[in-house]
Amino acid sequence: MILGLTSISTTPWFFQTPLPEFAGLILLLFLWIGYQRIKRLRQNELFRIVSENAADMIALVEVTGKRLYNSPAYEKVLGYSPQELAATGSLEQVHPEDRERVVGATQQARETGFGRRLEYRMRHKDGTWRVLESTANPIRNRKGDVTHLVIVNRDITERKRVEEQLEHEALHDALTGLPNRSLFLDRLQHAMDYAKRFPDFKFAVLFVDVQGLQIFNETMGHAVVDQLIIDISNRLKARLRHDDTVTRSTPAGGADGSGGDEILARLEGDRFTVLIEGVKTPSDPMRVALRVQESFAGPFTLHGVDAFTSASIGIALSSEAYQKPAEMLRDADIAMCRARAQGVSLCEVFDTQMHALVVRRLKMETELRKAIEHRDLRVFYQPIVRLATGQIAGVEALVRWWHNDSEFVGPADFIEIAEETGLIVPIGRWILKEACRQAHEWHLLFPMDPPLTVTVNVSPRQLAQSNLVADVKSALDESGVKPSTLQLEITETIATGDPKNTTRIFSQLKELGVSLSIDDFGTGHSSLSRLRSFPVDVLKIDQSFTRGIERDLESREIARLIVMLAHHLDLKVIAEGIETPGQHAYLEQSGCEFGQGYLFSPPVDGVALQRLLAAPAAPREAEESAVNVGARPTRSR
């Protein structure tokens, strides 16, 4: 050793450490390694316990797709044993249409390190398909590369079934199973979008309105009408299925744009729509419309009773002018209303003139509601005279409307609107009460033997509603008029539309003591046996036959036969529309007791009618005092 210097040892430090201390470090090292191994074993055990008891299916796969582990839930949910799964690739049971999405999700998880939620289908061992909700979590090695994926699958088949059921119910009519308004408008939008890309593609919308259901609903009950609607929808589907323009698939048909058939939908109540795609000529929609109308040619049998219905159809053709599906549906509706106004089982194609017409009708409907509220309607009376003497024997109450107290609105212009909207019910109730009140005053002023009668028309809606009898009783009680002087009038077509209901209501009215009349007789299709079942008192010869008496033999013969038939059934006869002395003379010679028409007097207000009653021998002398009511009404109320 050199003085002043310390010797430096080259012996490693651990040999310089006392043996007991070095052994302790070695022991700690082994303990730490053992702890980590135990920890991993416990983690693996915990993973095994969790995966084997979880309801979800847990799988460990290599990024290459090789299965390393499948939890027991796979066998419970899909029916495959671990051996069966191990013998197949991870995509083999995946639905062919979903494999591309599954591969894409796997690639995304491997590249980004984040898995996303995915829904896809896997085949059960029994061949059915189960819907799975899946998430993939990547496992990285020390270099950060994704080497494995832990996939957790949950069976959501039942949940998806419920969701699809709810979605179906939201887009389909609960009664018929047909598409509803929302789905129809969605498919119509698809057609419009497709037409923008391919201008040669044409389509059309049919708006079908079924007539007669309201009467069945109020007389036979909701359950019967529901069955009738189901039968109608089934018959329409069958008819459309056999029409080549509705079985042809088009690229716009499916929700995914892949193609689909034309759609029959139920919008609401008694209204259906048809979307016709791939229209080649304008006659195609009309041909489909004729098919639809053929569906109503035969009766529908309900509880042993034959029910007859008809349909009015409006057609709207595709056009670049339409921006929204609702616009096209609106125009088809407008065309349908025009068809219904012109007669039963007709079809109309929309044009711009119809649009102006419907705007006018909507305006008139609004003004009619105001007229009812402000009591701007008036009751006019047309005399019914004894043909043999010219004496006024009764009057028919008819409603008139002066718009803004100056412009006369003809009955033909607003009665139909009132019928369609239901406004005819309060109007009819008011006319009934006003006519009874006025008749009671005239009975006091002009006592006759027999007393003056007042005739009030009954609309189809009034006849269908259950409280008509109560309304009549109320009018009689409030006015004090004798029931025998009130005569209620209903057209032959309406009376025979639902004979069972008509007979029931007529019987109840007869119990009140009122008289009943069948109007427009000879224009409908009633049989003699059906007519005999109605407890009526009067038949009215339609004015179309009266006006033809001087022109053709057929009208004269029909008028004479109606008089003979009425007398055979012990009924009185009133001829409408008498305008000439020749018509008057022929009807009187044929035995017709009563008549009304412009030969005697037009409809007049109560003041003018009172003057006529005061001078019964010369009724036409008071005609100059009558308020001008415009052209002769075709069928006024």
C-alpha positions in Angstrom: 0.0 0.0 0.0 1.3 3.5 -0.9 1.0 6.1 1.8 -1.9 8.5 1.2 -3.7 6.4 -1.4 -6.6 4.0 -0.8 -6.6 0.7 -2.6 -9.3 0.2 -5.2 -10.9 -3.2 -5.4 -12.0 -4.6 -8.7 -14.2 -7.2 -7.1 -17.9 -7.0 -8.2 -20.2 -5.3 -5.8 -22.4 -8.3 -5.2 -19.4 -10.3 -4.1 -18.5 -7.5 -1.8 -22.0 -7.7 -0.3 -22.4 -9.9 2.7 -23.9 -13.2 1.8 -27.1 -12.8 3.8 -28.0 -9.5 2.1 -27.3 -10.8 -1.4 -29.5 -13.9 -0.8 -32.3 -11.6 0.3 -32.2 -9.7 -3.0 -32.3 -13.0 -4.9 -35.2 -14.1 -2.9 -37.1 -10.8 -3.5 -36.5 -11.2 -7.2 -37.9 -14.7 -7.3 -40.8 -13.6 -5.1 -41.6 -10.7 -7.6 -41.4 -13.1 -10.5 -43.7 -15.6 -8.8 -46.1 -12.8 -7.9 -46.4 -11.7 -11.5 -46.9 -15.3 -12.6 -49.6 -15.8 -10.0 -51.1 -12.5 -11.0 -51.3 -13.6 -14.6 -52.7 -17.0 -13.6 -55.3 -15.3 -11.5 -56.1 -12.9 -14.4 -56.4 -15.8 -16.7 -58.6 -17.6 -14.2 -60.7 -14.6 -13.7 -61.1 -14.2 -17.5 -62.0 -17.9 -17.7 -64.6 -17.6 -14.9 -66.1 -14.4 -16.4 -66.2 -15.6 -20.0 -67.6 -19.0 -19.1 -70.4 -17.6 -17.0 -71.3 -14.5 -19.1 -74.4 -14.5 -21.2 -72.6 -12.7 -23.9 -70.4 -14.6 -26.4 -66.7 -13.8 -25.9 -64.1 -14.9 -28.5 -60.4 -14.5 -28.8 -59.2 -14.5 -32.4 -55.9 -13.8 -34.2 -56.0 -10.9 -36.6 -55.7 -13.5 -39.3 -59.1 -14.8 -38.3 -58.0 -18.0 -36.6 -60.2 -18.8 -33.6 -58.2 -19.2 -30.3 -61.1 -19.3 -27.8 -64.9 -19.2 -27.8 -66.8 -18.9 -24.6 -69.5 -21.6 -23.7 -72.2 -19.0 -24.5 -71.6 -19.7 -28.2 -73.0 -23.2 -27.8 -75.9 -21.8 -25.8 -76.8 -19.1 -28.3 -75.8 -20.6 -31.6 -75.8 -24.3 -30.9 -72.2 -25.0 -32.0 -69.7 -27.0 -29.8 -66.2 -25.6 -29.2 -64.9 -28.3 -31.5 -67.3 -27.3 -34.3 -66.3 -23.7 -34.0 -62.6 -24.5 -33.9 -62.9 -26.4 -37.2 -64.3 -23.4 -39.0 -63.1 -19.9 -39.9 -64.4 -16.9 -37.9 -66.5 -15.7 -40.9 -68.0 -19.0 -41.9 -71.2 -18.6 -39.9 -71.6 -14.9 -40.7 -74.3 -14.0 -43.2 -72.9 -13.6 -46.7 -74.4 -10.1 -47.0 -72.7 -9.0 -43.7 -69.2 -10.5 -44.1 -67.8 -7.4 -45.9 -68.9 -5.2 -43.0 -67.4 -7.5 -40.4 -64.1 -7.6 -42.2 -64.1 -3.9 -42.5 -64.8 -3.5 -38.8 -61.9 -5.9 -38.0 -59.5 -4.0 -40.2 -60.5 -0.7 -38.6 -59.9 -2.1 -35.1 -56.5 -3.4 -36.2 -55.4 -0.2 -37.8 -56.8 2.3 -35.3 -56.7 0.3 -32.1 -60.4 1.1 -31.5 -63.3 -1.2 -32.1 -66.7 0.1 -33.1 -70.1 -1.4 -32.4 -71.5 -3.5 -35.2 -74.7 -5.5 -35.9 -74.6 -8.5 -38.1 -76.2 -11.9 -38.6 -74.8 -15.3 -37.7 -76.3 -18.7 -38.7 -77.6 -20.9 -35.9 -76.8 -24.6 -36.0 -80.5 -25.2 -36.9 -80.2 -23.0 -40.0 -81.9 -19.9 -38.7 -80.3 -16.5 -38.4 -79.5 -14.7 -35.1 -78.8 -10.9 -35.0 -75.7 -10.1 -32.9 -74.4 -6.8 -31.5 -70.6 -7.0 -31.5 -67.6 -5.0 -30.3 -63.9 -5.8 -31.1 -61.1 -4.8 -28.7 -57.5 -5.1 -29.9 -54.6 -6.7 -28.0 -51.1 -5.4 -28.8 -47.7 -6.9 -28.4 -44.6 -5.1 -26.9 -44.0 -3.5 -30.3 -47.5 -2.0 -30.3 -48.8 -4.2 -33.1 -52.3 -5.6 -32.8 -52.0 -9.3 -32.7 -55.3 -10.5 -31.3 -58.9 -9.3 -31.0 -61.3 -9.9 -28.1 -64.8 -9.9 -29.6 -67.9 -9.6 -27.4 -71.1 -10.6 -29.1 -74.6 -10.1 -27.7 -77.7 -11.8 -29.0 -80.2 -9.0 -29.9 -82.5 -11.1 -32.1 -85.6 -10.6 -30.0 -84.9 -6.9 -29.5 -84.6 -6.4 -33.2 -87.8 -8.3 -33.8 -89.6 -6.0 -31.4 -88.0 -3.0 -33.1 -89.0 -4.2 -36.5 -92.5 -4.9 -35.3 -92.8 -1.3 -33.9 -91.4 0.1 -37.1 -93.8 -2.0 -39.2 -96.8 -0.8 -37.1 -95.6 2.8 -37.5 -95.6 2.5 -41.3 -98.5 0.1 -41.9 -102.3 0.2 -41.3 -103.1 -1.8 -38.2 -106.4 -3.2 -39.7 -105.4 -4.2 -43.2 -101.6 -4.5 -42.9 -101.3 -2.2 -46.0 -98.7 0.7 -46.1 -100.1 3.8 -44.4 -99.9 7.4 -45.4 -96.3 7.9 -44.1 -94.9 4.9 -46.0 -96.8 5.7 -49.1 -95.5 9.3 -49.1 -92.0 7.9 -48.5 -92.2 5.6 -51.5 -93.7 8.4 -53.6 -90.7 10.5 -52.7 -88.4 7.7 -53.9 -90.3 7.7 -57.2 -90.0 11.5 -57.5 -86.3 11.4 -56.7 -85.7 8.6 -59.3 -87.6 10.6 -61.9 -85.3 13.5 -61.4 -82.3 11.3 -62.3 -84.1 9.5 -65.1 -86.6 11.9 -66.8 -88.1 9.1 -69.0 -89.4 7.4 -65.8 -93.1 8.1 -65.4 -95.5 7.2 -62.6 -99.0 8.0 -61.4 -101.0 8.1 -58.2 -104.6 6.8 -57.9 -106.7 8.1 -55.1 -109.6 5.7 -54.4 -112.6 6.8 -52.3 -115.0 4.0 -51.3 -118.6 5.1 -50.9 -121.2 3.6 -48.6 -119.1 2.7 -45.6 -120.4 5.6 -43.5 -124.0 4.2 -43.6 -122.7 0.6 -42.8 -120.7 2.0 -39.9 -123.7 3.7 -38.3 -126.2 0.9 -38.9 -124.2 -2.3 -38.7 -121.4 -1.3 -36.3 -117.7 -0.8 -36.3 -116.8 -4.5 -36.3 -118.8 -5.2 -39.4 -117.3 -2.2 -41.2 -113.8 -3.3 -40.2 -114.3 -6.6 -41.8 -115.7 -4.9 -44.9 -112.6 -2.8 -45.1 -110.4 -5.9 -44.8 -112.4 -7.6 -47.5 -112.1 -4.6 -49.8 -108.3 -4.4 -49.3 -107.9 -8.1 -50.0 -110.0 -7.8 -53.2 -108.0 -4.7 -54.3 -104.7 -6.5 -53.7 -105.9 -9.5 -55.7 -107.0 -7.3 -58.6 -103.9 -5.2 -58.7 -101.7 -8.3 -58.5 -103.1 -9.5 -61.8 -102.6 -6.2 -63.6 -99.4 -6.1 -65.6 -98.8 -2.5 -64.7 -98.7 -3.2 -61.0 -96.7 -6.4 -61.0 -93.7 -4.9 -62.9 -90.8 -4.1 -60.7 -89.0 -0.7 -61.2 -85.8 0.7 -59.9 -87.7 3.2 -57.7 -89.9 0.7 -56.0 -87.8 -0.5 -53.1 -86.8 1.5 -50.1 -83.1 0.8 -51.0 -83.7 1.7 -54.6 -83.2 -1.9 -55.7 -86.7 -2.4 -57.1 -90.2 -3.2 -55.9 -93.8 -3.5 -57.0 -96.4 -0.7 -57.1 -97.9 0.1 -53.7 -101.5 -0.2 -52.5 -101.9 1.8 -49.3 -104.8 2.7 -47.0 -104.6 6.4 -46.0 -107.5 6.4 -43.6 -111.1 5.2 -43.2 -112.5 4.5 -46.7 -109.7 5.9 -48.7 -107.0 4.0 -50.5 -104.1 5.0 -52.8 -102.1 3.2 -55.5 -98.6 4.2 -56.7 -98.1 3.0 -60.3 -94.5 3.1 -61.5 -93.1 2.6 -64.9 -96.1 4.2 -66.7 -95.6 3.9 -70.5 -98.7 5.6 -71.7 -101.4 7.8 -70.1 -103.9 4.9 -70.5 -102.0 2.7 -68.1 -103.3 4.5 -64.9 -106.8 4.5 -66.4 -106.6 0.8 -67.0 -105.6 0.2 -63.4 -108.4 2.4 -62.3 -110.9 0.3 -64.2 -109.4 -2.8 -62.5 -110.0 -1.1 -59.1 -113.6 -0.3 -60.0 -114.2 -3.9 -61.1 -113.3 -4.9 -57.5 -116.6 -3.3 -56.4 -118.8 -4.9 -59.0 -119.9 -7.8 -56.8 -121.3 -7.7 -53.3 -119.3 -8.2 -50.1 -121.1 -10.7 -47.8 -121.1 -9.7 -44.2 -122.9 -11.9 -41.7 -125.1 -13.3 -44.4 -125.9 -9.9 -45.8 -124.8 -8.7 -49.2 -123.2 -5.2 -49.0 -122.7 -3.2 -52.1 -120.1 -0.4 -52.4 -118.6 1.7 -55.2 -115.5 3.8 -55.7 -114.6 7.1 -57.2 -111.0 7.4 -58.4 -108.8 10.4 -59.0 -105.6 10.2 -61.0 -102.5 12.4 -60.8 -99.7 11.9 -63.4 -96.1 12.6 -62.6 -94.8 16.0 -63.5 -91.7 18.1 -63.0 -93.9 20.7 -61.4 -94.4 18.6 -58.3 -91.8 19.3 -55.6 -93.3 17.3 -52.7 -95.2 14.0 -52.6 -98.1 15.7 -50.7 -98.7 17.9 -53.7 -99.2 15.0 -56.0 -101.4 13.2 -53.5 -103.5 16.4 -53.1 -104.1 16.7 -56.8 -105.2 13.0 -57.0 -107.6 13.8 -54.1 -109.0 16.8 -56.1 -109.6 14.6 -59.1 -111.3 12.0 -57.0 -113.7 14.7 -55.6 -114.5 15.7 -59.1 -115.2 12.1 -60.1 -117.4 11.6 -57.1 -119.4 14.8 -57.8 -120.2 13.6 -61.3 -121.6 10.2 -60.4 -121.0 6.8 -59.0 -117.9 4.7 -60.0 -116.3 7.4 -62.2 -112.7 8.3 -62.7 -111.1 11.7 -63.4 -107.5 12.7 -64.2 -106.3 15.9 -62.5 -105.7 19.1 -64.5 -105.1 22.7 -63.5 -108.8 23.6 -63.9 -109.6 21.2 -61.1 -107.1 22.9 -58.8 -108.9 26.2 -59.3 -112.2 24.4 -58.7 -111.1 22.9 -55.4 -109.7 26.3 -54.2 -113.2 27.7 -54.8 -114.9 24.8 -53.0 -112.6 25.2 -50.0 -113.5 28.9 -49.9 -117.2 28.1 -50.2 -116.9 25.6 -47.3 -115.4 28.2 -45.1 -118.1 30.7 -46.0 -120.8 28.1 -45.6 -119.7 27.5 -42.0 -119.8 31.2 -41.4 -123.3 31.4 -42.9 -124.5 28.7 -40.5 -122.9 30.4 -37.6 -124.4 33.8 -38.6 -127.8 32.4 -39.6 -127.5 33.6 -43.2 -129.3 30.6 -44.6 -133.1 30.9 -45.3 -135.9 28.5 -45.8 -138.0 28.9 -49.0 -141.2 27.0 -49.7 -142.5 25.6 -53.0 -146.3 25.0 -53.1 -147.7 21.5 -53.7 -151.1 21.9 -55.3 -154.1 19.6 -55.9 -154.1 19.1 -59.6 -157.9 18.9 -59.8 -158.5 22.3 -58.1 -155.2 24.2 -58.1 -155.6 24.6 -54.3 -152.3 24.6 -52.3 -152.3 21.5 -50.2 -148.8 21.6 -48.9 -145.3 23.1 -49.2 -141.8 21.7 -49.6 -139.2 23.4 -47.4 -136.0 24.2 -49.4 -132.8 25.9 -48.1 -131.5 29.0 -49.9 -128.3 31.0 -49.3 -127.7 34.7 -50.0 -124.0 35.3 -49.7 -123.3 38.7 -48.1 -127.1 39.3 -48.4 -126.7 40.0 -52.1 -125.2 37.1 -54.1 -127.4 34.1 -54.5 -125.6 30.7 -54.2 -127.5 27.9 -55.9 -128.3 24.7 -54.0 -126.3 22.7 -56.5 -123.2 24.7 -55.5 -123.4 24.2 -51.7 -125.6 21.2 -50.8 -123.0 18.8 -52.1 -120.3 20.5 -50.0 -122.6 20.4 -47.0 -123.1 16.6 -47.5 -119.4 15.9 -47.9 -118.4 17.9 -44.8 -121.3 16.8 -42.6 -122.6 20.4 -42.4 -125.9 19.1 -43.8 -126.7 17.6 -40.4 -127.0 21.0 -38.5 -128.5 22.6 -41.6 -131.1 19.8 -41.9 -131.9 20.1 -38.1 -132.4 23.8 -38.4 -134.6 23.5 -41.5 -136.8 20.9 -39.7 -137.4 23.2 -36.7 -137.9 26.3 -38.8 -140.4 24.6 -41.2 -142.4 23.1 -38.3 -142.5 26.5 -36.6 -143.7 28.2 -39.8 -146.2 25.5 -40.5 -147.8 25.9 -37.0 -148.3 29.6 -37.7 -149.9 29.0 -41.1 -152.2 26.4 -39.5 -153.5 29.1 -37.2 -153.8 31.7 -39.9 -155.2 29.4 -42.7 -157.2 26.5 -41.2 -157.9 23.9 -43.9 -159.4 20.4 -44.0 -157.1 18.6 -44.3 -154.5 20.9 -42.8 -151.6 22.3 -44.9 -148.7 19.8 -45.0 -145.0 20.7 -44.9 -142.4 18.5 -46.5 -138.8 18.4 -45.3 -136.0 16.6 -47.1 -133.8 14.1 -45.2 -130.2 13.8 -46.2 -128.2 10.5 -46.3 -126.2 11.6 -43.3 -129.3 12.5 -41.3 -130.8 9.1 -42.1 -127.6 7.3 -41.1 -127.3 9.1 -37.8 -129.0 7.5 -34.8 -130.6 10.7 -33.5 -132.8 11.6 -36.5 -135.9 10.4 -34.7 -135.0 12.4 -31.6 -134.5 15.5 -33.8 -137.9 15.1 -35.4 -139.6 14.6 -32.0 -137.9 17.7 -30.7 -139.0 19.8 -33.6 -142.6 18.6 -33.2 -142.6 19.3 -29.5 -141.0 22.8 -29.8 -143.3 24.0 -32.6 -146.5 22.4 -31.4 -147.4 21.4 -35.0 -149.4 18.2 -35.5 -147.2 15.3 -36.5 -149.6 14.3 -39.3 -148.9 17.5 -41.1 -145.2 16.9 -41.3 -143.9 14.9 -44.2 -140.3 13.6 -44.4 -138.9 13.0 -47.8 -136.0 10.7 -48.8 -134.7 9.8 -52.3 -135.3 6.3 -53.6 -131.6 5.6 -54.0 -130.8 6.4 -50.4 -133.8 4.5 -49.1 -132.8 1.3 -50.9 -129.1 1.6 -50.2 -129.6 0.1 -46.7 -133.2 -1.1 -46.7 -133.0 -2.7 -43.2 -131.9 0.6 -41.6 -134.4 2.6 -43.7 -137.3 0.3 -42.6 -136.3 0.6 -38.9 -136.0 4.4 -38.9 -139.2 4.8 -41.0 -141.1 2.6 -38.5 -139.9 4.8 -35.6 -140.9 7.9 -37.5 -144.3 6.5 -38.2 -144.8 5.9 -34.5 -144.4 9.6 -34.1 -147.3 10.1 -36.5 -145.4 11.8 -39.4 -145.9 11.0 -43.1 -143.1 9.6 -45.3 -142.4 10.2 -49.0 -140.1 8.5 -51.5 -138.6 11.2 -53.8 -137.2 10.7 -57.4 -139.1 7.5 -57.8 -138.3 5.6 -60.9 -134.7 6.7 -61.2 -133.3 4.1 -58.8 -133.2 0.3 -58.9 -135.7 -0.6 -56.2 -137.9 -3.7 -56.5 -141.6 -3.7 -55.9 -141.2 -6.1 -53.0 -138.6 -3.8 -51.3 -140.9 -0.8 -51.9 -143.8 -2.6 -50.2 -141.6 -3.1 -47.1 -141.3 0.6 -46.5 -144.1 2.2 -44.5 -144.4 5.2 -46.8 -147.4 7.4 -47.7 -146.3 9.2 -50.9 -144.4 8.6 -54.1 -143.0 11.5 -56.0 -142.6 11.3 -59.8 -139.1 12.6 -60.7 -139.1 15.8 -62.7 -137.1 14.1 -65.5 -140.2 12.0 -66.4 -142.6 15.0 -65.9 -140.6 17.2 -68.3 -140.6 14.4 -71.0 -144.3 13.9 -71.0 -144.9 16.2 -74.0 -141.8 14.9 -75.9 -141.7 11.1 -75.7 -144.1 8.2 -75.2 -141.7 6.5 -72.8 -141.8 9.3 -70.2 -145.6 9.4 -70.5 -145.9 5.7 -70.0 -143.5 5.7 -67.0 -145.4 8.5 -65.3 -148.7 6.6 -65.8 -147.3 3.3 -64.5 -145.9 5.0 -61.4 -149.4 6.5 -60.6 -151.0 3.0 -61.1 -148.3 1.4 -58.9 -148.8 4.0 -56.1 -152.6 3.6 -56.1 -152.2 -0.2 -56.1 -150.1 0.2 -52.9 -152.6 2.7 -51.5 -150.1 5.6 -51.8 -150.6 9.2 -52.9 -148.6 10.6 -55.8 -146.9 14.0 -56.3 -145.4 15.0 -59.6 -142.4 17.3 -59.6 -141.3 19.8 -62.2 -144.6 20.6 -63.8 -144.0 23.6 -66.0 -146.6 23.5 -68.8 -150.4 23.1 -68.9 -150.0 20.0 -71.1 -148.0 18.2 -68.4 -150.6 19.3 -65.8 -153.4 17.9 -67.9 -151.8 14.6 -68.7 -150.9 13.9 -65.0 -154.3 14.9 -63.8 -156.0 12.6 -66.4 -153.6 9.8 -65.3 -155.0 10.1 -61.7 -152.0 11.9 -60.1 -153.4 13.9 -57.2 -150.7 16.5 -56.5 -148.1 18.4 -58.3 -145.4 21.1 -57.9 -143.4 23.1 -60.3 -142.9 26.5 -61.9 -146.3 26.3 -63.5 -147.8 27.0 -60.1 -144.9 28.8 -58.3 -141.2 28.7 -57.8 -139.8 28.4 -54.3 -140.6 31.6 -52.4 -139.9 33.0 -49.0 -142.4 32.7 -46.1 -144.0 36.1 -46.7 -144.6 35.4 -50.4 -146.0 32.0 -49.6 -148.4 33.5 -47.1 -149.7 35.7 -49.9 -150.3 32.6 -52.0 -152.2 31.0 -49.2 -154.3 34.0 -48.9 -155.3 33.8 -52.6 -155.4 30.0 -53.3 -157.7 30.4 -56.3 -155.0 32.3 -58.2 -151.6 31.3 -56.9 -149.7 32.7 -59.8 -150.9 36.3 -59.2 -148.5 36.4 -56.2 -145.6 35.1 -58.2 -144.4 38.6 -59.0 -143.8 39.2 -55.2 -141.6 36.1 -55.0 -137.9 36.7 -54.5 -136.0 35.8 -57.6 -134.1 32.6 -56.8 -132.2 32.1 -60.0 -132.5 29.2 -62.4 -134.8 26.3 -61.8 -133.2 23.9 -59.3 -132.2 20.4 -60.5 -132.5 19.0 -57.0 -132.6 21.6 -54.2 -133.1 21.2 -50.5 
